[in-house]
Amino acid sequence: MKKYLRKRENRITVIFFLITMITAISPLISRYCINGTDLDYFLLRIESLKEGIFAGRPFIKVNTLFFGGAGYAATMFDSDILMHIPALLRVIGVDIGKSFHVYTAIIFILTYLSAFYCVWKMSLSKFAGTVAAILLTLCPYHMDDMLFRTSSEGAAFIFLPLFIYGIFNVIYEDMDKPWVFGMGLAGLILTSPSLCAFAAVAALIAMLFGIKRIIAAPRPFIKMCIVTALAALITAYQWLPMIEQLSSDTFHAADNWKDILDSSISFSATVSTKFPSLGFILPALALCRIFLSRKDYPILRFSDYMMIMAAVFAVGATDIMPWEHTAKFFGFLQYPWRLFALSSVFLAMADAVVITLFLDRINGSWREIAAETALLVITVICAQSALTHQNETSLGYYDYSDDYYSYKPFTVFESPDYLPASVTDASKLVQQSERLVYDDGSLGRFERKGAKIIATVSESHEYADVPFVYYKGYKAVLTDGGGNKEKLEITGDGENGLCRVELSGRKGELKVVYGGTLLQYVSLIISHIFIFLIFDLVYLKNKYKKKLKERAAAAGANLGRIACVLIVAASALSLSGCNVNVADLPDTAGFTDPNEVIDYLKNRNGIWDDEYEFTEENLVKVNYSKKGYDKDGESYAVIIDESSGEQMIEAVTLQEAEERTGEAASVVPNLYETLLKQEASDVLSRYRTDSLKDRIMNETDALLVLEVFPEIAKKNGIDKLAIEVGKNLLAIPEEKIEDTIDKYNCAAVLAKAAYVLEWEQSEDALKAAEKYFKDAESMEEAESEPVAARLWAAAELYRLTGSKTYRSVVDAIAMDVIPEGFAYEEPGFFGLFAYLMSPYPTNYNVCTSMMNEVFDEANELIKKPIDSEFADTRVDEKTPKRDEKTAERMHEEAFLVTMTDYVSMSVEYKRFVQNRLNFIFGANLSGTDFTEEDRALSDSPKMFIYSGLCKNASGFQQNQDSR
């Protein structure tokens, strides 16, 4: 190493490698796990592999940890060859977050080294290799793939440079390094088949670019075909079983093509700083190409090819591409912006070559100084851009415990593409994973041992639905009382896509396990044989360097040894029927007449015909709030001006509205105190007595006012109201509350009442709350997911009792509820708030994350002006419906900001809430008061929001007076 570092060029290379790595992995230097959009799925795969290793089946195709043990074929469809690294770290005791960070750091390092080596050998310049490695490692899409998406696709960046250099090696170097192309292709097949398909198209285009060379000397092209076949055979263990499954069943992934148009981005977003994007640095550096000529530098021909490919794939990621017509061919891509991976690699490599040639024009000793200066500038710009970009896109950090995925609800993830289409409700799989159901509906006892289910069948049944999601390859064996074993038929006809074992009246011990298929074993043998063959050929090449005939004879003998295996493989292929039938997707309908398009756009944008007649009545319309405004708030009126022939809609201040219309808005003094008194006096008669949900929400609203604004609550009789509603809830017969979520909600609100209220029935409320919670925990099914309600109940009971049993529930699920947002009627919000206010010890990470999320969401909301709600200029029969949905959302936003304002009082928060209420009360396009009888918000509890405005109004006035 010392000898290597004596040379200045090598020292520079090492220094910039270290700087780049420190920059790239700096977000990973934390005791917590960096969060990403696909992190839960990624970590779940790691944990599944770990469990498979412990069970003695490290390469099982179906990962049984998913969906509470029901299983998911993640390994079948997404290779996990590199993910065994973090899985092995988990096996030896490294915690889950650190294992993931080590894996990510390894991918960063390998990506850098791959880009450096390929461009170095391509350009014969270590400077060019360093520039390419820095540009690719720190480019926006690569950083996003690794840190924001946390996608396994990030590993493809290791192999893309090898694949591209392999193309160069075929055209310009007579393919003297066949392993480069082979390794790049095999790696892409395993890490990202979708990118591999597009990379193969790029390779074919490159062959067209170099067609003259290929015709003159076809040997390299023939070698490339052979290497391609070998790469396909070596990776057969992955893609052959996948094709077999796709041909034997239909999966939810078949629907992904429908979303491909919506997930494309605008062309201008290509160089933006937000995900997904290519960034501006890579395209900007490519401009150096205009100062160079192919006559001086022949390698520019290949650089031009790389830049053209980068541009093509970048455009392909945008909505310029006619995805509505081509989705049926490229639906497997799912998200067009994945093509930015190819664009980033092509551009990074091309930029490095171009910059090197550009600096090569500088003569003498200045060339070295210019090169090092350029390297420093590029590194600083890329590092600064990468860190800024990461800070903007970061989703924060989570603290994952090592037993995190032992909680079954956490083994569910969004968008399970490779669940069979027979699984109609993925959320039910966790509940089903705990039950073995016979044909008559009775439940059977069973136990899980690793990846195996063992059950005792003691009575006669036609079939049993076993809690495994069905994939081709499951085996069922029944051992009777005499020790005789019999294989039973197993299908995917079970309820919700589970395995159904045909018992036909048989009794005994039933074992169900994923045993794989014949084709899986054959493909694994093929892969091993050809790996051995490649090593054998390399050995023969070295042993018989000068004896071509002997080398050929030895290779032929070895090929003969494996001929029988190939025949078996071919037979298995034909017997398994591995033919993928891709259904033709219907074309998207569209306009064929240009005049139809014009008319459609006119109608959509509210453009009137030239013959439209105007009258004075439709010149200016003003919608004011029907209940008025407070004077000290900067409230809005809505102006609808049609004098120009179009509807021009604005939201202006009251003063501006009065000046333009000559009509003053009526103002009600002390409006919110008046409304609060009315709300408190009418709530019992107004809320629907037959709705348990309404009772719970009204009681929660009253209790929050009593807890947060006790003086206002007592002044307006809300404390008495809360006691009365609490008594009503406590008096509800237990048998009338059967739903799991209702039991959790009742437990939560009664525990809250026992904590907040000073009443003689506090002990009764506590006993009832604990019983409801216990009953809900023992229930097996719920119509909808009870996670948030469970959190609320556990948090309220923990605040009341201090029992660690309830805290363990909160800590286990809180970090998953927090990022879902804080809509008003989200019980998760109430639970986290109760946990935050608990007098007993709490989890610092949960509390900090909650407060950060609340403040971030509230501050993001107040940035949006009220006039953004009037961006749609259409006023028609649909306007009231649109305004109604907006009003409901504004009600939720007003609640969140009121809660935030309680923690940190702000005039901006107050005005935000006022303006949202103004919209609800009538300052909207349709002029509707949505709190009137039979309107959307007529029964919604609003006492907490009114109380916050009353509290803030007095505080605001005091501050004004003190000034």
LUMDREN-167933 format. One record per residue (C-alpha): y, z, x; residue in three letters. Coordinates in steps of 0.25 Angstrom, whole numbers, plus 2048, in hexadecimal, padded with zeros to 3 digits. Layout:
// LUMDREN-167933
YZXALA
...
***
This chain:
// LUMDREN-167933
800800800MET
80A80380BLYS
8077F6812LYS
80A7EF804TYR
8177F6803LEU
81C7F3810ARG
8217E580BLYS
82E7E6803ARG
8297DC7F8GLU
81D7E67F5ASN
8267F27F5ARG
82F7EB7EBILE
8247E77E2THR
81E7F57E2VAL
82C7FC7DFILE
82F7F37D3PHE
8217F57CEPHE
8238047CELEU
8318027C7ILE
82B7F97BCTHR
8208037BAMET
82980F7B9ILE
8318087AFTHR
8268037A6ALA
81E8107A6ILE
82A8197A5SER
82981A796PRO
81A81F798LEU
81E82B7A0ILE
81E835795SER
814840791ARG
81483A783TYR
80F82C77FCYS
81882177EILE
81881B770ASN
81680D76BGLY
81380575FTHR
804803761ASP
803810769LEU
7FA81775EASP
7F080B75ETYR
7F080B76DPHE
7ED819770LEU
7E3819765LEU
7DB80E76CARG
7DC816779ILE
7D6823772GLU
7CC81A76BSER
7C7815779LEU
7C782377ELYS
7BE827772GLU
7B581B775GLY
7B481F783ILE
7B082E77FPHE
7A6828775ALA
7A0820780GLY
7A481277AARG
7B180E782PRO
7B080077EPHE
7AD80176FILE
7B47F6767LYS
7B87FF75BVAL
7C080B75EASN
7BC816755THR
7C881F757LEU
7D081774EPHE
7D381A73FPHE
7CD828740GLY
7C0823746GLY
7BE81773DALA
7C080E749GLY
7C880174DTYR
7C47F5755ALA
7D07F675FALA
7C87F376BTHR
7C17E8764MET
7CE7E0762PHE
7D77E676DASP
7D17E777BSER
7D37F5781ASP
7CF7F278FILE
7DB7F8795LEU
7DC80378BMET
7D080A791HIS
7D980F79CILE
7E1819793PRO
7D481B78BALA
7CD820798LEU
7D982879BLEU
7D882F78EARG
7C9832791VAL
7CD83979EILE
7D7842796GLY
7E483B798VAL
7EC83D78BASP
7EF831782ILE
7FD82E785GLY
7FB82E794LYS
7EF825793SER
7F881B78BPHE
80381C796HIS
7FA81A7A1VAL
7F480E79ATYR
802808798THR
80680B7A6ALA
7FA8037ABILE
7FD7F77A3ILE
80B7F77A8PHE
8067F77B6ILE
7FC7ED7B4LEU
8067E47ADTHR
80F7E57B9TYR
8057E27C3LEU
7FF7D67BBSER
80D7D07BAALA
8107D27C8PHE
8037CC7CETYR
8037C07C5CYS
8127BC7C8VAL
8117C07D6TRP
8057B67D8LYS
80B7AC7CFMET
8187AB7D7SER
8147B17E4LEU
81F7BB7E3SER
81D7CA7E2LYS
82C7CA7DDPHE
8287C17D2ALA
81C7CA7CFGLY
8257D77CETHR
82F7D07C5VAL
8257CB7BBALA
81E7D97BBALA
82B7E07B9ILE
8307D77AELEU
8227D77A6LEU
8207E67A8THR
82E7EA7A3LEU
8307DF799CYS
8337E378APRO
8267DE783TYR
81D7E478EHIS
8247F278DMET
8237F177EASP
8157EE77EASP
8117F9787MET
81B804782LEU
820800774PHE
8147F976EARG
80A801777THR
8017F5775SER
7F47F177CSER
7FA7E377DGLU
8027E8789GLY
7F67E7792ALA
7F77D8790ALA
8037D8799PHE
7F97DB7A5ILE
7F27CE7A2PHE
7FC7C479ELEU
8027C27ACPRO
7F47C07B1LEU
7F27B57A6PHE
7FF7AE7A9ILE
7FC7AE7B8TYR
7EE7A97B5GLY
7F479D7AFILE
7FD79B7BBPHE
7F179D7C4ASN
7EA7927BCVAL
7F57877BDILE
7FB78A7CBTYR
7F07917D3GLU
7E378A7CFASP
7DF7977C9MET
7DC79E7D6ASP
7DC7AC7CELYS
7D47AA7C2PRO
7D37B97C0TRP
7E27B97BCVAL
7E17B07B0PHE
7D47B67ACGLY
7D87C47ADMET
7E57C17A6GLY
7DE7BA79ALEU
7D37C4799ALA
7DD7CF799GLY
7E57C978ELEU
7D97C6785ILE
7D67D5786LEU
7E47DB785THR
7EB7D177BSER
7E37C6775PRO
7EF7C176DSER
7F87C077ALEU
7EC7B9781CYS
7EB7AE776ALA
7FA7AB779PHE
7F87AC788ALA
7ED7A2787ALA
7F6798780VAL
80079A78CALA
7F5797795ALA
7F278A78ELEU
80178678FILE
80178979EALA
7F578079FMET
7FD775799LEU
8097787A2PHE
7FF7767AEGLY
7F776B7A8ILE
7F97617B4LYS
7F476C7BEARG
7E876E7B5ILE
7E57607B4ILE
7E675E7C2ALA
7DE76A7C6ALA
7D676F7BAPRO
7CE7797C2ARG
7D77857BFPRO
7D87827B0PHE
7C97827B0ILE
7C878F7B7LYS
7D27957ADMET
7C97917A2CYS
7BD7987A8ILE
7C67A47ABVAL
7CA7A479CTHR
7BC7A3798ALA
7B87AF7A1LEU
7C47B779CALA
7BF7B578EALA
7B17B9791LEU
7B57C5799ILE
7BD7CA78DTHR
7B27C6782ALA
7AF7D5780TYR
7BD7D6779GLN
7BF7C9772TRP
7B17C576DLEU
7AF7D3765PRO
7BD7D175FMET
7BA7C375AILE
7AD7C8755GLU
7B47D374CGLN
7BF7C9748LEU
7B47BF743SER
7AC7CA73CSER
7B87D1734ASP
7C67CF72FTHR
7D17D9735PHE
7DF7DD732HIS
7E47D673EALA
7E27C9737ALA
7EF7CC72FASP
7F87CE73BASN
7FD7BF73BTRP
8057C272ELYS
80E7CB736ASP
8117C2742ILE
81D7BB73DLEU
8247C8739ASP
8217CE747SER
8277C374FSER
8357C5754ILE
8427BE754SER
8457B5760PHE
8517BD764SER
8497CA765ALA
8417C4771THR
84B7C977BVAL
84F7D5773SER
84D7E4779THR
8447E876DLYS
8357E776BPHE
82F7DC76APRO
8377D4774SER
8367CC781LEU
8437D2787GLY
84E7CB78DPHE
84B7CD79CILE
83F7C479DLEU
8467B8796PRO
8537BB79EALA
84C7BA7ACLEU
8457AD7A8ALA
8537A67A8LEU
8527A67B7CYS
84979A7B5ARG
8557917B2ILE
8597927C1PHE
84B78D7C7LEU
84577F7C8SER
83677C7C7ARG
8387727D3LYS
83B77E7DCASP
8307887D6TYR
8247817D0PRO
81F78F7CAILE
82B78E7C0LEU
8227857B8ARG
8197907B5PHE
82579A7B3SER
82A7907A9ASP
81D7907A2TYR
81D79F7A1MET
82C79F79CMET
828795791ILE
81C79D78DMET
8257AA78DALA
82F7A3784ALA
82479D77AVAL
81D7AB778PHE
82B7B2777ALA
82F7A876CVAL
8217AA766GLY
8247B8764ALA
8307B575BTHR
8327B074DASP
8357A2752ILE
8267A0753MET
82179B745PRO
8187A7743TRP
8177A5734GLU
80F798737HIS
80879C744THR
8047AB740ALA
7F67A673CLYS
7F37A174APHE
7FA7AD752PHE
7F87B8748GLY
7F07C0753PHE
7FD7C275BLEU
8027CC750GLN
80F7CD756TYR
8167C175CPRO
81E7C9766TRP
8117CC76DARG
8147BE774LEU
81F7C577CPHE
8147CB785ALA
8117BC789LEU
8207B978ASER
8237C5793SER
8187C279DVAL
81B7B479EPHE
82A7B77A0LEU
8287C27A9ALA
8207B97B3MET
8297AD7B1ALA
8357B57B4ASP
8307BB7C0ALA
82C7AD7C6VAL
83A7A87C2VAL
8427B37C8ILE
83A7B37D5THR
83D7A47D6LEU
84B7A67D3PHE
84D7B07DELEU
8457A87E7ASP
85179E7E8ARG
8597A97EFILE
8587A77FEASN
8567B080AGLY
8567BF80ASER
85E7C07FDTRP
8517BC7F5ARG
84A7C97F8GLU
8577D17F4ILE
8597C87E7ALA
84A7CA7E3ALA
84A7D97E5GLU
8577DA7DDTHR
8527D17D2ALA
8457DA7D1LEU
84E7E67D0LEU
8577E17C5VAL
84B7DC7BDILE
8447E97BETHR
8507F17BAVAL
8537E87AEILE
8457E87AACYS
8437F77ACALA
8507FA7A4GLN
84C7F0799SER
83E7F6798ALA
843804797LEU
84E80178DTHR
8447F9785HIS
83A804785GLN
84480F781ASN
848806775GLU
83A803770THR
833810774SER
82C817768LEU
82D824770GLY
82182D774TYR
81683476DTYR
80D840772ASP
7FF83C76FTYR
7F5847770SER
7E7844775ASP
7E1847768ASP
7EB83E760TYR
7E183475BTYR
7D783F757SER
7E083F74ATYR
7DA834742LYS
7E783073BPRO
7EC82C749PHE
7E182274BTHR
7E7819741VAL
7F180E745PHE
7F980373FGLU
7F57F573ESER
7E67F6741PRO
7E47E7742ASP
7D57E7745TYR
7D17EF73ALEU
7C87E7731PRO
7CE7E1724ALA
7C57EA71CSER
7CD7F6721VAL
7D77F6715THR
7DD803719ASP
7DD808727ALA
7E4815724SER
7D881971CLYS
7CE817728LEU
7D282572EVAL
7CE82C721GLN
7C1823720GLN
7BD82672FSER
7B983472AGLU
7B082F71FARG
7A282871ELEU
7A1823710VAL
79481F709TYR
7938156FEASP
7948206F3ASP
7A18256F9GLY
79A8326FFSER
79E83670DLEU
794837718GLY
795840724ARG
79783A732PHE
79C83D740GLU
7A283474BARG
79D834759LYS
7A582C762GLY
7A681E75BALA
79A821752LYS
798826744ILE
78B82E741ILE
788831732ALA
77C83772BTHR
77882F71FVAL
770839716SER
771832709GLU
76E824704SER
77A81B704HIS
77C80C704GLU
78780C70FTYR
791815716ALA
79F81271AASP
7A0817729VAL
7AE81A72EPRO
7AF80F738PHE
7B8803736VAL
7AE7F7736TYR
7AE7ED742TYR
7A37E4745LYS
79A7EC74EGLY
7977F9747TYR
7897FE747LYS
78280873EALA
77480E741VAL
76D818737LEU
76282173DTHR
759826732ASP
751834732GLY
74682E739GLY
74F829745GLY
74E81A741ASN
75B813744LYS
76080773BGLU
76C7FF73DLYS
7757FE730LEU
77E7F372CGLU
78C7F672DILE
7987EE727THR
7A77EF725GLY
7A67F1716ASP
7AA7FF716GLY
7B680570FGLU
7C3801716ASN
7BB7F9721GLY
7B2804725LEU
7A380272ACYS
79980271FARG
78B805723VAL
78080071AGLU
77780C718LEU
76E80670DSER
769814709GLY
765818718ARG
76682671DLYS
76882C72BGLY
77182D736GLU
77C822736LEU
78381E743LYS
78E814743VAL
79580F750VAL
79C802755TYR
7917FC75DGLY
7987EE75FGLY
7927E075DTHR
7897D7764LEU
7957CE768LEU
79D7DA76EGLN
7917DD777TYR
7907CE77BVAL
79F7CD77DSER
79E7D9786LEU
7937D378EILE
79A7C6790ILE
7A67CD795SER
79E7D579FHIS
7967C97A4ILE
7A37C07A7PHE
7AA7CC7AEILE
79D7CC7B6PHE
79D7BD7B8LEU
7AC7BD7BDILE
7A97C77C7PHE
79C7C07CBASP
7A47B37CDLEU
7AE7BA7D6VAL
7A37C07DETYR
79C7B27DFLEU
7A97AB7E3LYS
7AB7B57EFASN
79C7B57F3LYS
79B7A57F3TYR
7A87A17F7LYS
7A37947FELYS
7967927F7LYS
79B78B7EALEU
78C7887E5LYS
7877957E8GLU
79279C7E0ARG
7907927D4ALA
7817957D4ALA
7837A47D5ALA
78E7A47C9ALA
78479B7C1GLY
7797A57C3ALA
7827B07BEASN
7867A87B2LEU
7777A57AFGLY
7757B47AEARG
77F7B67A3ILE
77B7A979BALA
7727B1792CYS
77D7BB78FVAL
7867B078BLEU
77C7AA782ILE
77B7B777BVAL
78A7B877AALA
78B7AA774ALA
7807AE76ASER
7877BA766ALA
7947B3764LEU
78D7A975ASER
7867B4753LEU
7927BD751SER
79A7B274AGLY
7A67B5752CYS
7AF7AB74CASN
7BD7AF748VAL
7C27A973BASN
7D17A973BVAL
7D57A772DALA
7E179D72BASP
7ED7A4727LEU
7F679E71CPRO
803798720ASP
81079F71DTHR
817798712ALA
826793715GLY
83178A710PHE
83077B712THR
83D77770CASP
84977A715PRO
85277C708ASN
848787703GLU
84A78E710VAL
85978E70EILE
858792700ASP
84F79E704TYR
8597A370FLEU
8657A2706LYS
85E7AA6FBASN
8597B4705ARG
8677B670BASN
86E7B66FEGLY
8767AA700ILE
87C7A56F3TRP
87D7976EEASP
88B78F6F0ASP
88C78F6E1GLU
88C79E6DFTYR
8987A26D7GLU
89F7AF6DBPHE
8A77B86D2THR
8AF7C46D5GLU
8A47CD6D0GLU
89B7C96DCASN
8A57CA6E7LEU
8A47D86EBVAL
89A7E36E6LYS
8997F16EBVAL
88E7FB6EAASN
8928096EBTYR
88A8166EBSER
88981A6DDLYS
8898296E1LYS
8958276EBGLY
89682B6F9TYR
89B838701ASP
8A9836707LYS
8A583A715ASP
89A82F717GLY
89D82171BGLU
89581B70FSER
89380D70BTYR
896803700ALA
88E7F66FEVAL
8977EA6FDILE
8917DD6F7ILE
89B7D16F9ASP
8977C46F4GLU
8A57BD6F5SER
8A07B4700SER
8957AE6F8GLY
88A7B76FFGLU
8877C66FCGLN
88D7CD708MET
8897DC708ILE
88F7E7710GLU
88F7F6711ALA
89D7FB713VAL
8A4809712THR
8AA80E705LEU
8B880B70AGLN
8B57FD70EGLU
8AE7FB700ALA
8BA8006F9GLU
8C47F7701GLU
8BC7EB6FEARG
8B97ED6EFTHR
8C47F66EBGLY
8BA8006E5GLU
8B880E6EAALA
8AB8156EBALA
8A98226E3SER
8A682E6ECVAL
89F83A6E7VAL
8A38476EFPRO
8988506F4ASN
88E8456EFLEU
88284A6F6TYR
8838596F2GLU
8848546E4THR
87884B6E5LEU
8708576ECLEU
8738606E1LYS
86E8566D7GLN
8628536DFGLU
85E8616E0ALA
8608646D1SER
8598576CCASP
84D8576D6VAL
84385E6CELEU
8468566C1SER
8478496C9ARG
83A8496D2TYR
82E8446CCARG
8258506C8THR
8188476C8ASP
81B8436D7SER
81684C6E1LEU
81C8446ECLYS
82A8456E5ASP
8288546E4ARG
8258556F3ILE
83084D6F7MET
83A8546EFASN
8358626F4GLU
83685D702THR
844858700ASP
8488656FAALA
84186D705LEU
848865710LEU
85586870AVAL
85287770ALEU
84D877718GLU
85886E71EVAL
864871716PHE
86187F710PRO
87088170CGLU
871874704ILE
8638776FEALA
8678856F8LYS
8748806F4LYS
86E8756EBASN
86287D6E6GLY
8588756EEILE
8518816F3ASP
84D8846E5LYS
8498766E2LEU
8408766EEALA
8398836E9ILE
83787D6DBGLU
8318706E0VAL
8288786EAGLY
8238806DELYS
8208736D7ASN
81886E6E3LEU
81187B6E5LEU
80D87B6D6ALA
80686D6D6ILE
7F786E6D4PRO
7EF86C6E1GLU
7E68626DAGLU
7F18586D7LYS
7F48566E6ILE
7E984D6EBGLU
7EF8436F4ASP
7EF847703THR
7FD843706ILE
80284C6F9ASP
7FA8586FFLYS
80185670CTYR
80E855706ASN
80C8616FDCYS
808869709ALA
814865710ALA
81F867705VAL
819875701LEU
818879710ALA
827875711LYS
82A87C705ALA
82388970AALA
82B888717TYR
839884711VAL
83A88C704LEU
83B89B702GLU
83289C6F6TRP
8278A56F1GLU
81D89A6F1GLN
81D897700SER
81089C703GLU
80A8956F7ASP
8108886FCALA
80B88A70ALEU
7FC88C705LYS
7FE8806FCALA
803878708ALA
7F887C711GLU
7ED879706LYS
7F386B703TYR
7F3868712PHE
7E586C714LYS
7E0864708ASP
7E885870DALA
7E185971BGLU
7D3859715SER
7D684D70CMET
7CF840711GLU
7D883570AGLU
7E6833707ALA
7EC827700GLU
7F682570BSER
7F882B719GLU
7FB83A719PRO
7FF83B727VAL
80E83E725ALA
80B847719ALA
80184F722ARG
80C85072DLEU
816856723TRP
80C86071DALA
80786572AALA
816866730ALA
81A86E724GLU
80E877724LEU
810879733TYR
81F87D732ARG
81B887727LEU
80E88D72ETHR
80F88973CGLY
80088673CSER
7FB87D748LYS
7F287673ETHR
7FE86F737TYR
80586D744ARG
7F986574ASER
7FA85C73EVAL
809859740VAL
80785774FASP
7FC84D74EALA
803844744ILE
812846746ALA
81483C751MET
80E831749ASP
81783473CVAL
824835744ILE
825826748PRO
823822739GLU
831826736GLY
83783072CPHE
83882A71EALA
83D834714TYR
83083670DGLU
827836719GLU
82084471APRO
81F842729GLY
82E84472APHE
82E851722PHE
82285672AGLY
828853738LEU
83585A733PHE
82D86672FALA
82686673CTYR
833865744LEU
83987173CMET
82D87A73ESER
82F888744PRO
82188674BTYR
81E87F758PRO
81F86F756THR
81B86375FASN
82885F767TYR
824851767ASN
822850758VAL
830857756CYS
83784E760THR
83184175BSER
83584574DMET
843848750MET
84583C759ASN
83F83374EGLU
848839743VAL
85483774BPHE
851829750ASP
84E825742GLU
85A82B73CALA
863826747ASN
85D818745GLU
860818736LEU
86F81C737ILE
871810741LYS
86F807735LYS
87B80572CPRO
87A80671DILE
87E7F771CASP
8717F3723SER
86B7F5715GLU
8737EA710PHE
86F7DF71AALA
8687D870FASP
8737D1707THR
86A7CD6FBARG
86E7D46EEVAL
8647D06E3ASP
85A7D66DAGLU
8527DC6E6LYS
85E7E46EBTHR
85B7F16E4PRO
84D7F16E9LYS
8517EF6F7ARG
85C7FA6F6ASP
8528036F0GLU
8498026FCLYS
855804705THR
8598106FDALA
84B8166FFGLU
84C81470DARG
85A81A70EMET
855826707HIS
84B828712GLU
85582671DGLU
85F82F717ALA
85483A717PHE
851838726LEU
85F83872AVAL
862844722THR
85784B72AMET
85C846737THR
86A84B733ASP
865859731TYR
86085973FVAL
86D852745SER
87985273CMET
88084573CSER
88B83E734VAL
884830737GLU
878836730TYR
88083B724LYS
88682E722ARG
879827723PHE
87382F718VAL
87F82D70FGLN
87F81E711ASN
87081E70DARG
872826701LEU
87E81D6FDASN
8748116FDPHE
86A8196F5ILE
87581D6EBPHE
87A80F6E9GLY
8818096F5ALA
8777FE6F6ASN
8767EF6F2LEU
8717F16E4SER
87A7FD6E1GLY
86E8066DDTHR
86D8156DDASP
85F8186E1PHE
8608266DETHR
8618246CFGLU
8568266C5GLU
84A81D6C7ASP
84F8186D4ARG
8488186E2ALA
84E8256E7LEU
85082D6D9SER
8458376DCASP
8468376EBSER
84A8456F1PRO
8588446F7LYS
85C8536F9MET
85A853708PHE
86384770AILE
86E84C701TYR
86D85A708SER
86F854715GLY
87B84C711LEU
88185970ACYS
87F861717LYS
884856720ASN
890854717ALA
895862719SER
892862728GLY
899855729PHE
8A585A722GLN
8A586772AGLN
8A585F737ASN
8B1856731GLN
8B986372EASP
8B786973BSER
8BC85D742ARG
***
